[in-house]
């Protein structure tokens, strides 16, 4: 409670503990959330933090705070770098260095919560950061053990106390572990889909060669069967790439693929990054694609890019200092 609910960073501030225990703890342990080595503010209010752990310049990740009118969302990273090499994603150009530990994942929240004045936690106080999405760097399901432990801390009522339905894990499609998001973690699911055609998806997302669409959809059906009513609906993320996945035929394939699921499609205008080989679909094409999906019976919306002027938008994260002193 002292650490996660009250936000104490020094054992001497834990007034309920005996003085001798405070002194022993102060001597043998330290409370560290990670060090903010860069802090950028976008014109739209989005804030991107570059956080470093264990004084290791390579162990750096980006975390994004997205304020909105009625809620605030924190986009956290689960790995330093990524092993998946999705061709449209900036993080995919940074090789995997290591998994983050549960304290390092939670440390991203604690740092942001202090900045947002959510700590110490207060009863009947509207949190500035009310939602967490595992959409930063890395594939969360390839770090399942630490992500699971972090979610336990984030949802513990005696600590941070977030409702599980306010947390969403986004996966590129690690099919065997998707049902466990519902049965063990009890949080929401977002699937980085980006194409309903196996050949196209394998080209832009190599993980599809390991877990093709048929296997992925089976796991999504299992998730929906096991999930509670508050997090049963699956969000399918779909980045709009000009002349790659944005035709009317692509839209119809998408609807046919997910129509048996409780689904929402989140269309994402492609956010360019240095060296990217793709172009964004035009706003008119994105709107037409969205209208067609809705007309065919699937809920859909277009995500408003946030923080793209500081490379904090979807697909733009990369730890600038994360490799050789040199990325959701």
C-alpha positions as CSV (number, residue, x, y, z in Angstrom):
1,X,0.0,0.0,0.0
2,X,2.8,2.5,0.9
3,X,4.4,2.0,-2.5
4,X,1.6,1.5,-5.0
5,X,-1.3,3.4,-3.3
6,X,0.6,6.1,-1.5
7,X,3.5,6.4,-3.9
8,X,6.2,6.4,-1.3
9,X,9.7,6.4,-2.7
10,X,11.6,6.5,0.6
11,X,11.2,4.0,3.4
12,X,11.5,6.7,6.0
13,X,8.2,8.1,4.7
14,X,6.4,4.9,5.7
15,X,5.3,6.2,9.1
16,X,3.5,3.0,10.2
17,X,6.7,1.0,10.1
18,X,9.0,0.6,13.1
19,X,12.0,2.9,12.9
20,X,14.4,0.0,13.0
21,X,12.7,-1.7,10.1
22,X,12.7,1.6,8.1
23,X,16.5,1.9,8.6
24,X,17.1,-1.7,7.6
25,X,15.0,-1.4,4.5
26,X,16.7,1.9,3.6
27,X,20.1,0.2,3.9
28,X,19.3,-2.9,1.9
29,X,16.7,-1.8,-0.7
30,X,15.8,1.1,-2.9
31,X,12.5,2.0,-4.5
32,X,13.1,2.9,-8.2
33,X,10.6,3.2,-11.0
34,X,13.2,3.8,-13.7
35,X,14.9,7.0,-14.8
36,X,13.3,9.4,-17.3
37,X,16.1,10.4,-19.6
38,X,13.9,12.2,-22.2
39,X,10.5,13.9,-21.9
40,X,8.8,15.3,-25.0
41,X,5.5,17.1,-25.2
42,X,3.4,17.0,-28.4
43,X,1.3,20.0,-29.6
44,X,-1.8,17.9,-28.9
45,X,-0.8,17.3,-25.2
46,X,0.6,13.8,-25.7
47,X,3.7,13.2,-23.7
48,X,6.4,10.7,-24.6
49,X,8.9,9.5,-21.9
50,X,12.1,7.7,-22.6
51,X,12.7,5.5,-19.5
52,X,16.0,3.8,-18.6
53,X,16.3,0.9,-16.2
54,X,19.2,-0.3,-14.0
55,X,21.5,2.5,-15.4
56,X,21.8,0.5,-18.6
57,X,21.6,2.8,-21.6
58,X,20.4,-0.1,-23.8
59,X,17.6,-1.0,-21.4
60,X,15.5,2.0,-22.5
61,X,11.9,2.1,-23.6
62,X,9.3,4.7,-24.6
63,X,6.1,5.2,-22.7
64,X,3.3,7.5,-23.9
65,X,0.7,9.4,-21.9
66,X,-2.3,10.3,-23.9
67,X,-4.7,12.7,-22.2
68,X,-8.3,12.9,-23.3
69,X,-11.4,14.8,-22.2
70,X,-12.9,12.0,-20.1
71,X,-10.0,9.7,-19.5
72,X,-6.3,9.4,-19.8
73,X,-4.5,6.4,-21.4
74,X,-1.0,5.2,-20.7
75,X,0.7,3.2,-23.5
76,X,3.3,1.0,-21.9
77,X,6.1,-1.1,-23.3
78,X,6.7,-4.8,-22.4
79,X,10.1,-5.4,-24.1
80,X,13.2,-3.5,-25.0
81,X,13.0,-3.7,-28.8
82,X,11.0,-6.4,-30.6
83,X,11.6,-9.7,-32.3
84,X,8.7,-9.5,-34.8
85,X,10.0,-7.1,-37.5
86,X,6.5,-6.0,-38.7
87,X,7.5,-4.0,-41.8
88,X,5.2,-1.0,-41.1
89,X,6.3,-0.6,-37.4
90,X,9.3,1.5,-36.3
91,X,9.9,-0.6,-33.2
92,X,10.4,-3.6,-35.5
93,X,13.6,-2.0,-36.7
94,X,15.1,-2.2,-33.2
95,X,16.3,-5.7,-32.4
96,X,15.1,-7.3,-29.2
97,X,17.4,-6.6,-26.2
98,X,15.5,-8.2,-23.4
99,X,12.1,-8.5,-21.6
100,X,11.1,-6.0,-19.1
101,X,10.5,-7.2,-15.6
102,X,7.1,-6.7,-13.8
103,X,8.5,-3.9,-11.7
104,X,9.8,-2.1,-14.8
105,X,6.4,-2.4,-16.5
106,X,4.6,-1.1,-13.4
107,X,7.4,1.5,-13.0
108,X,6.2,3.1,-16.2
109,X,2.7,3.6,-14.7
110,X,4.1,4.8,-11.4
111,X,6.3,7.4,-13.1
112,X,3.4,8.6,-15.2
113,X,1.0,8.6,-12.2
114,X,3.3,10.9,-10.3
115,X,3.5,13.3,-13.3
116,X,-0.3,13.3,-13.6
117,X,-0.7,13.9,-9.8
118,X,-2.6,10.6,-9.4
119,X,-0.4,9.7,-6.4
120,X,-0.9,9.4,-3.5
121,X,-4.1,7.6,-4.5
122,X,-7.3,9.3,-3.2
123,X,-10.8,7.9,-2.7
124,X,-13.4,9.2,-5.1
125,X,-10.7,11.0,-7.2
126,X,-11.0,10.8,-11.0
127,X,-7.6,9.5,-12.1
128,X,-5.8,11.5,-14.8
129,X,-4.5,8.1,-16.0
130,X,-7.5,5.8,-16.0
131,X,-6.6,3.3,-18.7
132,X,-3.5,1.2,-19.7
133,X,-2.8,-0.3,-23.1
134,X,0.1,-2.7,-23.7
135,X,0.7,-1.2,-27.1
136,X,4.2,0.2,-26.7
137,X,7.4,-1.6,-27.6
138,X,7.5,-5.4,-27.8
139,X,5.1,-8.3,-28.0
140,X,3.4,-8.6,-24.6
141,X,2.6,-12.3,-25.0
142,X,6.3,-13.1,-25.6
143,X,6.8,-11.8,-22.0
144,X,3.7,-13.3,-20.6
145,X,5.1,-14.1,-17.1
146,X,6.2,-10.6,-16.4
147,X,3.2,-9.0,-18.0
148,X,0.9,-11.2,-16.0
149,X,2.7,-10.2,-12.7
150,X,2.5,-6.6,-13.7
151,X,-1.2,-6.8,-14.3
152,X,-1.7,-8.4,-10.9
153,X,0.0,-5.3,-9.3
154,X,-1.9,-2.9,-11.4
155,X,-5.3,-4.4,-10.5
156,X,-4.6,-5.2,-6.8
157,X,-7.3,-3.3,-4.8
158,X,-4.9,-2.7,-2.0
159,X,-2.4,-1.1,-4.4
160,X,-2.9,0.6,-7.7
161,X,-6.4,-0.7,-8.0
162,X,-7.2,-0.3,-11.7
163,X,-10.2,-2.3,-12.9
164,X,-9.1,-5.2,-15.2
165,X,-11.5,-3.9,-18.0
166,X,-9.5,-0.7,-18.1
167,X,-6.4,-2.6,-19.3
168,X,-5.9,-3.9,-22.8
169,X,-3.2,-6.2,-24.2
170,X,-2.4,-5.8,-27.8
171,X,-0.8,-8.7,-29.6
172,X,0.5,-9.3,-33.1
173,X,-1.1,-12.7,-33.0
174,X,0.6,-15.1,-30.6
175,X,-2.4,-17.5,-31.0
176,X,-1.7,-20.1,-28.3
177,X,-1.6,-17.5,-25.5
178,X,-4.6,-15.4,-26.5
179,X,-7.2,-17.5,-24.5
180,X,-5.1,-17.0,-21.4
181,X,-5.7,-13.3,-21.6
182,X,-9.3,-14.0,-20.8
183,X,-9.0,-17.0,-18.4
184,X,-6.0,-15.8,-16.3
185,X,-5.5,-12.0,-16.8
186,X,-9.2,-11.0,-17.2
187,X,-8.3,-7.9,-19.3
188,X,-9.2,-6.7,-22.8
189,X,-7.8,-7.9,-26.1
190,X,-6.7,-6.0,-29.1
191,X,-5.3,-7.9,-32.2
192,X,-2.9,-6.2,-34.6
193,X,-4.5,-7.7,-37.7
194,X,-3.8,-5.3,-40.6
195,X,-4.8,-7.7,-43.3
196,X,-7.4,-10.5,-43.7
197,X,-5.4,-12.1,-46.5
198,X,-2.7,-14.6,-45.4
199,X,-0.2,-13.7,-48.1
200,X,-0.4,-10.0,-47.5
201,X,-0.3,-10.4,-43.7
202,X,2.7,-12.7,-43.9
203,X,4.5,-10.1,-46.0
204,X,3.9,-7.2,-43.6
205,X,3.8,-9.3,-40.4
206,X,6.1,-12.3,-40.5
207,X,4.4,-13.8,-37.4
208,X,1.6,-14.8,-39.6
209,X,3.8,-17.5,-41.1
210,X,3.9,-19.1,-37.6
211,X,0.3,-18.4,-36.6
212,X,-1.8,-17.9,-39.8
213,X,-5.3,-16.3,-39.8
214,X,-7.2,-19.5,-39.3
215,X,-5.3,-20.4,-36.1
216,X,-5.5,-16.8,-34.9
217,X,-9.3,-16.6,-35.4
218,X,-9.8,-19.8,-33.5
219,X,-7.9,-18.4,-30.5
220,X,-10.0,-15.2,-30.7
221,X,-13.2,-17.3,-30.6
222,X,-11.8,-19.0,-27.5
223,X,-11.0,-15.6,-25.9
224,X,-14.6,-14.4,-26.5
225,X,-16.0,-17.7,-25.0
226,X,-13.9,-17.3,-21.9
227,X,-14.0,-13.5,-21.4
228,X,-16.4,-11.7,-19.0
229,X,-19.1,-9.3,-20.4
230,X,-17.0,-6.2,-19.8
231,X,-14.0,-7.2,-21.9
232,X,-15.5,-9.8,-24.4
233,X,-15.4,-7.5,-27.4
234,X,-12.1,-7.8,-29.4
235,X,-10.6,-4.7,-31.0
236,X,-9.0,-5.5,-34.4
237,X,-6.3,-2.9,-35.2
238,X,-5.8,-2.2,-38.9
239,X,-3.2,0.2,-40.1
240,X,-4.2,1.7,-43.5
241,X,-1.4,1.3,-46.1
242,X,-1.9,2.8,-49.5
243,X,-2.5,0.1,-52.2
244,X,-1.4,-2.7,-49.8
245,X,-4.5,-3.4,-47.6
246,X,-7.0,-0.6,-48.3
247,X,-9.2,-1.8,-51.2
248,X,-12.9,-2.5,-51.0
249,X,-12.1,-6.2,-51.5
250,X,-9.8,-5.9,-48.4
251,X,-12.7,-4.5,-46.4
252,X,-15.0,-7.3,-47.5
253,X,-12.4,-9.9,-46.6
254,X,-12.0,-8.3,-43.2
255,X,-15.7,-8.5,-42.5
256,X,-15.9,-12.1,-43.6
257,X,-13.0,-13.0,-41.3
258,X,-14.3,-11.5,-38.1
259,X,-18.1,-11.4,-38.5
260,X,-18.6,-14.3,-36.1
261,X,-16.8,-12.5,-33.3
262,X,-17.9,-9.6,-31.0
263,X,-15.6,-7.2,-32.8
264,X,-14.7,-3.6,-33.3
265,X,-12.3,-2.5,-36.0
266,X,-10.0,0.4,-35.2
267,X,-8.6,1.8,-38.5
268,X,-5.2,3.5,-38.0
269,X,-3.9,6.0,-40.5
270,X,-0.3,5.0,-41.1
271,X,2.2,7.2,-39.2
272,X,5.4,7.6,-41.2
273,X,8.8,7.2,-39.6
274,X,12.3,7.7,-40.9
275,X,13.1,4.9,-43.4
276,X,9.5,3.6,-43.7
277,X,8.7,2.1,-47.1
278,X,4.9,2.5,-46.9
279,X,2.6,5.4,-47.6
280,X,-0.6,6.3,-45.7
281,X,-3.9,5.7,-47.4
282,X,-5.6,9.0,-48.1
283,X,-8.1,10.3,-45.6
284,X,-10.9,9.9,-48.2
285,X,-9.9,6.2,-48.7
286,X,-9.8,5.6,-45.0
287,X,-13.3,7.1,-44.6
288,X,-14.7,5.0,-47.5
289,X,-13.1,1.8,-46.0
290,X,-14.7,2.6,-42.6
291,X,-18.1,3.3,-44.1
292,X,-18.1,0.0,-46.0
293,X,-17.1,-2.0,-43.0
294,X,-19.9,-0.4,-41.0
295,X,-22.4,-1.0,-43.8
296,X,-21.5,-4.7,-43.8
297,X,-22.3,-4.9,-40.1
298,X,-19.1,-4.5,-38.2
299,X,-18.5,-1.6,-35.8
300,X,-15.6,0.5,-36.9
301,X,-13.9,3.8,-36.2
302,X,-10.8,5.7,-37.3
303,X,-8.2,6.4,-34.7
304,X,-7.1,10.0,-34.4
305,X,-3.3,10.2,-34.5
306,X,-1.8,11.5,-31.3
307,X,1.7,12.6,-30.8
308,X,2.9,12.1,-34.3
309,X,4.9,15.3,-34.2
310,X,7.2,13.7,-31.6
311,X,7.1,10.1,-33.1
312,X,4.8,9.0,-30.3
313,X,1.9,7.8,-32.5
314,X,1.0,4.1,-33.2
315,X,3.9,2.3,-34.9
316,X,6.4,5.1,-34.3
317,X,8.0,4.1,-31.0
318,X,11.7,3.3,-30.9
319,X,14.2,3.8,-28.1
320,X,16.4,6.5,-29.7
321,X,19.1,5.7,-27.1
322,X,18.3,2.0,-26.9
323,X,21.0,0.6,-29.0
324,X,24.7,1.3,-28.7
325,X,23.9,4.6,-27.1
326,X,21.7,5.3,-30.0
327,X,11.9,2.1,-30.0
328,X,2.7,-0.3,-29.4
